Amino acid sequence: MEGPSVVATRDGRVGIIRLCEPQSMNALSGTIKAGLDEHVPGLLKDPEIRCLVITGEGKAFCAGGDIRTMRSREALSVRERVRQGHVWTRMLLEHEKPVISAVNGAAAGAGLSLMLMADMVIASDKAIFRAGFPALGAVPDLGLAYTLPRAVGFLKAKELLLTNRQVGPEEAERIGLVNRVVPADKLMDEVMDLARQIADGPWSLGLTKTLMRRAYDDTLESFLEGEADAQALAFSSNDFAEGVEAFLGKRKAAFNGR
């Protein structure tokens, strides 16, 4: 009997979402999409989870959309299918909890989109990256034309989206597509160390993520007002009080995320 297409687990304050259809390189099948529909909001809304990790099983992170389901060209059905994916796209990009993509292998097409919904990307030295959409005559979806320029800049993003060329791990790190590259057998150890560090951090990390997301779209005046509001909230938190006392007492702070 086959197991679930998406598995959600916990490691202390860290939630882990694993795509589990390695036979199809974790392409976004209907069952994987249903699993993301279920587990992304479930873990993000869990007050005990402070950081979320997304990864894939087998040789791929996610090879993109399930091309076997793409024979229908009826515009309204395509539009609805894309919009369904926007539910967890918005959640991952907009929720205050930090998200890390652990890229174990190929991230192509909508898999690249999924990867860049995270706040940080740690990649295996066996990972490869490709826009994918030009090969099908499609446009980037699941936010890729929004997130990719923010990661690598507009000129490089246009190059990758218009040429569909493959990017290896070293180049991905050099151009800012990923934060760092680690040996394949150390990937999850490195990612979990990072995730635990973030999960043990103060409540203000979520405010920082939210504030940084506004930086691209706000006017300076609006951004600075948001900054003042965020700092007022941070100063009123239990974590800030603990941070001050720990600093003055020359000890490590024990944050509780409140």
Sine and cosine of phi, psi and omega as CSV:
sin_phi,cos_phi,sin_psi,cos_psi,sin_omega,cos_omega
0.00,0.00,0.75,-0.67,0.01,-1.00
-0.95,0.31,0.54,-0.84,0.03,-1.00
-1.00,0.10,-0.07,-1.00,0.00,-1.00
-0.92,0.38,0.46,-0.89,-0.01,-1.00
-0.97,0.23,-0.45,0.89,0.05,-1.00
-0.73,-0.69,0.77,-0.63,0.00,-1.00
-0.90,-0.43,0.77,-0.64,0.05,-1.00
-0.93,-0.36,0.80,-0.60,0.03,-1.00
-0.74,-0.67,0.11,-0.99,0.01,-1.00
-0.75,-0.66,0.56,-0.83,0.14,-0.99
-0.72,-0.69,1.00,-0.03,-0.11,-0.99
0.89,0.46,-0.86,-0.50,-0.04,-1.00
-1.00,-0.01,0.09,1.00,-0.03,-1.00
-0.97,-0.25,0.79,-0.62,0.12,-0.99
-0.99,-0.13,0.62,-0.79,-0.04,-1.00
-0.81,-0.58,0.80,-0.59,0.10,-0.99
-0.93,-0.37,0.84,-0.55,-0.03,-1.00
-0.86,-0.52,0.83,-0.56,0.09,-1.00
-0.98,0.21,0.78,-0.63,-0.21,-0.98
-0.80,-0.60,0.74,0.67,0.16,-0.99
-0.82,-0.57,0.91,0.42,-0.10,-1.00
-0.89,0.46,-0.43,0.90,-0.01,-1.00
-0.89,0.45,-0.41,0.91,0.05,-1.00
-0.91,-0.42,0.37,0.93,-0.01,-1.00
0.84,0.55,0.55,0.83,0.05,-1.00
0.84,0.54,0.53,0.85,0.11,-0.99
-0.85,0.53,0.48,-0.88,-0.12,-0.99
-0.97,0.23,0.96,0.26,0.07,-1.00
-0.94,0.33,0.14,-0.99,0.06,-1.00
-0.87,0.49,-0.59,0.81,-0.01,-1.00
-0.96,0.29,-0.59,0.81,0.07,-1.00
-0.93,0.38,-0.67,0.74,0.04,-1.00
-0.87,0.49,-0.65,0.76,0.02,-1.00
-0.90,0.44,-0.63,0.78,0.04,-1.00
-0.90,0.43,-0.64,0.77,0.07,-1.00
-0.92,0.40,-0.64,0.77,0.07,-1.00
-0.83,0.56,-0.61,0.79,-0.05,-1.00
-0.99,0.15,-0.76,0.65,-0.24,-0.97
-1.00,0.03,-0.49,0.87,0.02,-1.00
-0.88,0.47,-0.82,0.58,0.02,-1.00
-0.91,0.41,-0.56,0.83,-0.02,-1.00
-0.86,0.51,-0.73,0.68,-0.02,-1.00
-0.97,0.24,-0.61,0.79,0.00,-1.00
-0.92,0.40,-0.52,0.85,-0.02,-1.00
-1.00,0.07,-0.18,0.98,-0.02,-1.00
-0.95,0.30,0.88,-0.47,-0.06,-1.00
-0.92,0.40,-0.32,0.95,0.00,-1.00
-0.99,0.12,-0.29,0.96,0.00,-1.00
-1.00,-0.01,0.79,-0.61,-0.07,-1.00
-0.91,-0.40,-0.20,0.98,0.02,-1.00
-0.43,-0.90,0.57,-0.82,-0.05,-1.00
-0.86,-0.51,0.70,-0.71,0.05,-1.00
-0.90,-0.44,0.70,-0.72,0.07,-1.00
-0.86,-0.51,0.75,-0.66,0.02,-1.00
-0.51,-0.86,0.02,-1.00,-0.01,-1.00
-0.83,-0.55,0.36,-0.93,0.05,-1.00
-0.99,-0.11,0.64,-0.77,0.08,-1.00
1.00,0.03,-0.59,-0.81,-0.14,-0.99
-1.00,-0.02,-0.04,1.00,-0.04,-1.00
-0.73,-0.68,0.55,-0.83,0.21,-0.98
-0.95,0.30,-0.87,0.50,0.09,-1.00
-0.22,-0.98,0.84,-0.55,-0.08,-1.00
-1.00,0.08,0.12,0.99,0.05,-1.00
0.95,-0.31,-0.40,-0.92,0.00,-1.00
-0.95,0.32,0.36,-0.93,0.05,-1.00
-0.99,0.13,0.99,-0.17,-0.12,-0.99
-0.89,0.45,-0.42,0.91,0.01,-1.00
-0.88,0.47,-0.37,0.93,-0.04,-1.00
-0.99,-0.15,0.15,0.99,-0.15,-0.99
-0.97,-0.23,0.30,0.96,-0.02,-1.00
-0.95,0.31,-0.46,0.89,0.03,-1.00
-0.94,0.34,0.78,-0.63,-0.01,-1.00
-0.91,-0.41,0.21,0.98,-0.03,-1.00
-0.95,0.33,0.85,-0.53,-0.23,-0.97
-0.86,0.51,-0.68,0.73,-0.07,-1.00
-0.92,0.39,-0.61,0.79,0.01,-1.00
-0.94,0.35,-0.61,0.79,0.06,-1.00
-0.90,0.44,-0.70,0.71,0.00,-1.00
-0.87,0.50,-0.67,0.74,-0.01,-1.00
-0.92,0.39,-0.64,0.77,0.00,-1.00
-0.89,0.46,-0.67,0.74,0.03,-1.00
-0.91,0.41,-0.68,0.74,-0.01,-1.00
-0.89,0.46,-0.54,0.84,0.05,-1.00
-0.88,0.48,-0.63,0.77,0.05,-1.00
-0.94,0.35,-0.37,0.93,0.01,-1.00
-0.93,0.37,-0.32,0.95,0.00,-1.00
-0.88,0.48,-0.81,0.59,0.00,-1.00
-0.99,0.14,-0.31,0.95,0.16,-0.99
-0.87,0.49,-0.77,0.64,0.00,-1.00
-0.89,0.45,-0.66,0.75,-0.03,-1.00
-0.88,0.48,-0.73,0.68,-0.05,-1.00
-0.92,0.39,-0.63,0.78,-0.02,-1.00
-0.97,0.24,-0.58,0.82,-0.17,-0.99
-0.98,-0.18,-0.37,0.93,-0.04,-1.00
-0.92,0.38,0.55,-0.83,-0.07,-1.00
-0.94,0.33,-0.34,0.94,-0.04,-1.00
-0.95,0.30,0.75,-0.66,0.04,-1.00
-0.89,0.45,0.60,-0.80,-0.01,-1.00
-0.82,-0.57,0.67,-0.74,0.04,-1.00
-0.84,-0.54,0.76,-0.65,0.16,-0.99
-1.00,-0.07,0.80,-0.59,0.10,-1.00
-0.97,-0.25,0.99,-0.17,-0.17,-0.98
-1.00,-0.05,0.98,-0.22,-0.10,-0.99
-1.00,0.08,-0.30,0.95,-0.04,-1.00
-0.29,-0.96,-0.63,-0.77,-0.07,-1.00
-0.90,0.44,0.70,-0.71,0.16,-0.99
-0.80,-0.60,0.97,-0.26,-0.12,-0.99
-0.73,-0.68,0.49,-0.87,0.06,-1.00
0.82,0.57,-0.78,-0.62,0.01,-1.00
-0.90,0.43,-0.31,0.95,0.12,-0.99
-0.93,0.37,-0.59,0.80,0.11,-0.99
-0.92,0.40,-0.63,0.78,0.08,-1.00
-0.86,0.52,-0.75,0.66,-0.01,-1.00
-0.87,0.50,-0.69,0.72,0.00,-1.00
-0.83,0.56,-0.69,0.72,-0.10,-1.00
-0.99,0.10,0.06,1.00,0.19,-0.98
-0.97,0.25,-0.19,0.98,0.00,-1.00
-1.00,0.10,0.30,-0.95,0.05,-1.00
-1.00,0.09,-0.43,0.90,0.06,-1.00
-0.62,-0.78,0.51,-0.86,0.00,-1.00
-0.78,-0.63,0.86,-0.52,0.11,-0.99
-0.93,-0.37,0.80,-0.60,-0.13,-0.99
-0.88,-0.47,0.56,-0.83,0.16,-0.99
-0.94,0.33,0.44,-0.90,0.08,-1.00
-0.95,0.31,0.02,1.00,0.11,-0.99
-0.97,-0.24,0.04,1.00,-0.05,-1.00
-0.97,0.25,0.53,-0.85,0.15,-0.99
-0.71,-0.70,0.38,-0.93,-0.14,-0.99
-0.68,-0.73,0.67,-0.74,0.02,-1.00
-0.42,-0.91,0.64,-0.77,0.01,-1.00
-0.89,0.45,-0.66,0.75,0.12,-0.99
0.99,0.16,-0.66,0.75,-0.14,-0.99
-0.87,0.49,-0.63,0.78,-0.01,-1.00
-0.86,0.51,-0.50,0.87,-0.01,-1.00
-0.91,0.42,-0.38,0.92,0.00,-1.00
-0.98,-0.21,-0.10,0.99,-0.10,-0.99
0.97,0.26,0.49,0.87,-0.02,-1.00
-0.92,-0.39,0.25,-0.97,0.09,-1.00
-1.00,-0.10,0.41,-0.91,0.04,-1.00
-0.87,0.50,0.64,-0.77,0.06,-1.00
-0.74,-0.67,-0.11,-0.99,-0.11,-0.99
0.80,0.60,0.60,0.80,0.16,-0.99
0.99,0.12,0.12,0.99,-0.14,-0.99
-0.89,0.46,-0.64,0.77,0.01,-1.00
-0.95,0.32,-0.18,0.98,0.09,-1.00
-1.00,-0.04,-0.71,0.70,-0.11,-0.99
-0.99,0.12,-0.58,0.82,-0.08,-1.00
-0.89,0.45,-0.72,0.69,0.05,-1.00
-0.87,0.49,-0.52,0.86,0.02,-1.00
-0.95,0.32,-0.39,0.92,0.02,-1.00
-1.00,0.07,-0.72,0.69,-0.17,-0.98
-0.88,-0.48,-0.05,1.00,-0.07,-1.00
1.00,-0.06,0.39,-0.92,-0.12,-0.99
-0.92,0.39,-0.67,0.74,-0.06,-1.00
-0.90,0.43,-0.73,0.69,0.00,-1.00
-0.92,0.39,-0.62,0.78,0.02,-1.00
-0.89,0.46,-0.68,0.74,0.04,-1.00
-0.88,0.48,-0.66,0.75,0.04,-1.00
-0.86,0.52,-0.74,0.67,-0.06,-1.00
-0.93,0.36,-0.59,0.81,-0.04,-1.00
-0.98,0.19,-0.45,0.89,-0.04,-1.00
-1.00,-0.07,-0.41,0.91,-0.02,-1.00
-0.98,-0.20,-0.40,0.92,-0.01,-1.00
0.89,0.45,0.41,0.91,-0.01,-1.00
-0.97,0.24,0.45,-0.89,-0.02,-1.00
-0.99,0.16,0.63,-0.78,0.05,-1.00
-0.90,-0.44,0.77,-0.63,0.05,-1.00
-1.00,0.06,0.11,-0.99,-0.09,-1.00
-0.89,0.45,-0.63,0.77,-0.03,-1.00
-0.91,0.41,-0.71,0.71,0.03,-1.00
-0.91,0.42,-0.63,0.78,-0.01,-1.00
-0.85,0.53,-0.66,0.76,0.03,-1.00
-0.94,0.35,-0.64,0.77,-0.05,-1.00
-0.90,0.43,-0.62,0.79,-0.07,-1.00
-1.00,-0.02,-0.03,1.00,0.04,-1.00
1.00,0.03,0.25,0.97,0.05,-1.00
-0.95,0.30,-0.51,0.86,0.08,-1.00
-0.77,-0.64,0.37,-0.93,0.03,-1.00
-0.97,0.26,-0.70,0.72,0.06,-1.00
-0.32,-0.95,0.32,-0.95,0.00,-1.00
-0.91,-0.41,0.70,-0.72,-0.02,-1.00
-0.75,-0.67,0.35,-0.94,0.06,-1.00
-0.83,0.55,0.60,-0.80,-0.08,-1.00
-0.82,0.58,-0.65,0.76,-0.06,-1.00
-0.97,0.23,-0.08,1.00,0.03,-1.00
-0.93,-0.36,0.02,1.00,-0.16,-0.99
-0.83,0.55,-0.84,0.54,-0.10,-1.00
-0.94,0.35,-0.51,0.86,0.09,-1.00
-0.88,0.47,-0.72,0.69,0.00,-1.00
-0.90,0.44,-0.69,0.72,-0.03,-1.00
-0.91,0.42,-0.69,0.72,-0.04,-1.00
-0.93,0.37,-0.57,0.82,0.09,-1.00
-0.87,0.49,-0.69,0.72,0.02,-1.00
-0.91,0.41,-0.70,0.72,-0.02,-1.00
-0.89,0.45,-0.65,0.76,0.02,-1.00
-0.92,0.39,-0.61,0.79,0.05,-1.00
-0.87,0.50,-0.70,0.72,0.01,-1.00
-0.93,0.36,-0.68,0.73,-0.04,-1.00
-0.90,0.44,-0.46,0.89,0.03,-1.00
-1.00,0.01,0.03,1.00,-0.01,-1.00
-0.99,0.15,-0.01,-1.00,-0.07,-1.00
-0.98,0.21,0.28,-0.96,0.04,-1.00
-0.86,0.52,-0.46,0.89,-0.05,-1.00
-0.90,0.43,-0.29,0.96,0.03,-1.00
-0.88,0.48,-0.60,0.80,0.05,-1.00
-0.91,0.41,-0.63,0.78,0.07,-1.00
-0.90,0.43,-0.61,0.79,0.02,-1.00
-0.89,0.45,-0.70,0.71,0.04,-1.00
-0.86,0.51,-0.72,0.69,-0.01,-1.00
-0.89,0.46,-0.68,0.74,-0.01,-1.00
-0.90,0.43,-0.67,0.74,-0.01,-1.00
-0.91,0.40,-0.55,0.84,0.03,-1.00
-0.90,0.44,-0.50,0.87,0.01,-1.00
-0.97,0.24,-0.32,0.95,-0.17,-0.98
-0.88,0.48,-0.51,0.86,-0.05,-1.00
-0.98,0.21,-0.42,0.91,-0.18,-0.98
-0.92,-0.39,-0.44,0.90,-0.06,-1.00
-0.97,0.24,0.44,-0.90,0.29,-0.96
-0.94,0.35,0.29,-0.96,0.02,-1.00
-0.85,0.53,-0.70,0.72,-0.04,-1.00
-0.89,0.47,-0.71,0.71,0.01,-1.00
-0.90,0.43,-0.65,0.76,0.01,-1.00
-0.89,0.45,-0.70,0.71,-0.03,-1.00
-0.91,0.41,-0.56,0.83,0.09,-1.00
-0.91,0.42,-0.68,0.74,0.06,-1.00
-0.89,0.45,-0.61,0.79,0.05,-1.00
-0.88,0.47,-0.71,0.70,0.01,-1.00
-0.89,0.46,-0.67,0.74,0.03,-1.00
-0.89,0.45,-0.69,0.72,-0.02,-1.00
-0.90,0.43,-0.66,0.76,0.00,-1.00
-0.92,0.39,-0.58,0.81,0.06,-1.00
-0.88,0.47,-0.66,0.75,0.04,-1.00
-0.91,0.41,-0.67,0.74,-0.01,-1.00
-0.88,0.48,-0.70,0.72,-0.03,-1.00
-0.90,0.43,-0.43,0.90,-0.03,-1.00
-1.00,0.06,-0.03,1.00,-0.09,-1.00
-0.99,0.10,0.40,-0.92,0.10,-0.99
-0.89,0.47,-0.57,0.82,-0.03,-1.00
-0.90,0.43,-0.61,0.79,0.03,-1.00
-0.91,0.42,-0.69,0.72,0.03,-1.00
-0.86,0.52,-0.68,0.73,0.03,-1.00
-0.91,0.43,-0.66,0.75,0.00,-1.00
-0.88,0.47,-0.67,0.74,0.02,-1.00
-0.91,0.42,-0.73,0.68,-0.01,-1.00
-0.90,0.45,-0.64,0.77,0.02,-1.00
-0.91,0.42,-0.65,0.76,0.01,-1.00
-0.90,0.44,-0.73,0.68,-0.02,-1.00
-0.92,0.38,-0.54,0.84,0.01,-1.00
-1.00,0.05,0.03,1.00,0.03,-1.00
0.82,0.58,0.76,0.66,0.05,-1.00
-0.70,-0.72,0.21,-0.98,0.04,-1.00
-0.98,0.21,0.71,-0.71,0.01,-1.00
-0.94,0.33,0.58,-0.81,0.08,-1.00
-0.92,-0.39,1.00,0.04,-0.05,-1.00
-0.98,0.20,0.53,-0.85,0.03,-1.00
-0.87,-0.48,0.11,0.99,0.06,-1.00
0.97,0.23,0.44,0.90,-0.01,-1.00
-0.67,-0.74,0.00,0.00,0.00,0.00
